[in-house]
Amino acid sequence: MIQSDKGADPPDKKDVKLSTATNPQNGLSQILRLVLQELSLFYSRDVNGVCLLYDLLHSPWLQALLKIYDCLQEFKEKKLVPATPHAQVLSYEVVELLRETPTSPEIQELRQMLQAPHFKALLSAHDTIAQKDFEPLLPPLPDNIPESEEAMRIVCLVKNQQPLGATIKRHEMTGDILVARIIHGGLAERSGLLYAGDKLVEVNGVSVEGLDPEQVIHILAMSRGTIMFKVVPVSDPPVNSQQMVYVRAMTEYWPQEDPDIPCMDAGLPFQKGDILQIVDQNDALWWQARKISDPATCAGLVPSNHLLKRKQREFWWSQPYQPHTCLKSTLCEYCNCPTDKEEFVGYGQKFFIAGFRRSMRLCRRKSHLSPLHASVCCTGSCYGVVGAPYEEVVRYQRRPSDKYRLIVLMGPSGVGVNELRRQLIEFNPSHFQSAVPHTTRTKKSYEMNGREYHYVSKETFESLIYSHRMLEYGEYKGHLYGTSVDAVQTVLVEGKICVMDLEPQDIQVVRTHELKPYVIFIKPSNMRCMKQSRKNAKIITDYYVDMKFKDEDLQEMENLAQRMETQFGQFFDHVIVNDSLHDACAQLLSAIQKAQEEPQWVPATWISSDTES
Ligand SMILES: Nc1ncnc2c1ncn2[C@@H]1O[C@H](COP(=O)(O)OP(=O)(O)OP(=O)(O)O)[C@@H](O)[C@H]1O
């Protein structure tokens, strides 16, 4: 019965032999072959269970498994021959062959392959593994460790180009040298053998008792190759159970200039706008972070939110003179607008585009001198000084059903913000649009309410300001002008991308989860290029007469751009250098597409507000 259908075939010795033919003298396969031969004798006698056993042992999967096992056993014993010398010989022979048949495409191809860097790298990797020279050679552990030193741990680390990734300090009371912190991603952390709080007893056989941390560092710096630490382990190794947090640096930090940092070499310098991954917040004063632009490197020390804020305040008060509104000096430079002239309607446009009144940009620049604006917007303007030094951010990907993100263009006067915005809207007016501004001035005969402006009373305008529904506004010739949140929303609700220009000091007002703005800074290129590209361009002045760019204008633009970047760079999601108008337009289109369709870092509050609502 057991022999029945499946085991019906009589044992065939040839078959058995074939199955082990690749390695006849080999271990398990050989044994299996012999067992099968024995079993075949009983097979014909119909001994109970033999057929089942025979079929089992004869099954291809078992034989394949045993073959793999045998191959691996063989590999373990075998010393692989380096392939590089063979390849060199082959290469030499190929060159010889080519002398005889220089036109042979196959040989040419073979030579190219042998000389290709990736092929050489592959051979070199093979040889490294074949010779098993990838394992660090650790010295044998000392065998004369006294019984009383049971609580000791011997840690051997092989020093390479990277720092060890640990900092040490002296215990204030006992004078012991302790591991102060283990840096994430560093050698010590990856070894899993050293912990913050471990007491250092010896380094490379030298006792550290009574030494200063600097002297221990010196011993370490002098050591080459393997470093052996003898440590008394900390009783409760700290566990980092914190979640990773990502932040945008709203200020810059240079460890080399910070006398308070516990270990300067372990500091992580960063600039405004850098996205940092905070990997450890265990210490209330010093966090560990790495830049997402450089994820492979080990983490570094950065001041905690609390500490950095304190440092900013101290720095602020240590300055000999600070104007009361932190941006006042800069604002005066932005609003270089001397006399009031008549408001000016843009001309030369193929079709009407709202929000392109020259007065809009001019009046906004002037507006920051007005007491009304100062009282409402001071908090935002002072952000750089007293605001949070880190802003928590998350990755945000706009879903196709979501409204488009507001696109904000920003740049020094004359750089081409309006020109680029105009070109963008003209390129695809059904996709890009400006918001229709509000004004308190009376409507002219040729104008239409809701086309050039929304014409409202002063009271209505002011109530919009006080209820924070105005994104930006200013006064011009006794009338108020501005762009409201609702005007922007109207464009977005229509399924279009709203593009607006903004003065940098208004940036905080638009940064809401409602609009999720993507800020693009338009930057002038260097003087030499600007002189060339702006040869025929005209500055739009406060007067009717537009003037050619003078060298001073270009220089002023460059200086202003630098100041804007220094002061507001943390808010810029993208920077475009407007040298060739054609290239700048192409970059603008591509940046806007990415902003709408690819994941971007945005303030975490924008997203949590989404969840709540
Ligand atoms: N890349 C460029 N190459 C040549 N000319 C340019 C370029 N970009 C802008 N211009 C020209 O420079 C002049 C000023 O540009 P635009 O009005 O857009 O500046 P702006 O940044 O909006 O400043 P403002 O608000 O003070 O006018 C315009 O004549 C414009 O056509």
The ligand as a Gaussian input file, in Angstrom:
#p B3LYP/6-31G(d) Opt

LIG

0 1
 N       15.827000      88.212000     -15.579000
 C       15.586000      89.433000     -16.064000
 N       16.256000      89.854000     -17.128000
 C       16.041000      91.105000     -17.629000
 N       15.155000      91.972000     -17.113000
 C       14.448000      91.588000     -16.036000
 C       14.622000      90.300000     -15.470000
 N       13.794000      90.216000     -14.421000
 C       13.127000      91.373000     -14.341000
 N       13.510000      92.201000     -15.306000
 C       13.047000      93.568000     -15.544000
 O       13.451000      94.348000     -14.422000
 C       12.482000      95.339000     -14.157000
 C       12.025000      95.241000     -12.712000
 O       11.333000      94.001000     -12.554000
 P       10.051000      93.895000     -11.613000
 O        9.148000      95.052000     -11.753000
 O        9.465000      92.556000     -11.795000
 O       10.757000      94.006000     -10.225000
 P       10.152000      93.740000      -8.796000
 O       10.993000      92.737000      -8.134000
 O        8.708000      93.421000      -8.890000
 O       10.388000      95.099000      -8.062000
 P        9.364000      96.344000      -7.874000
 O        8.226000      95.835000      -7.100000
 O       10.161000      97.336000      -7.165000
 O        8.983000      96.757000      -9.253000
 C       11.355000      95.132000     -15.155000
 O       11.575000      95.994000     -16.225000
 C       11.540000      93.697000     -15.587000
 O       11.044000      93.481000     -16.877000

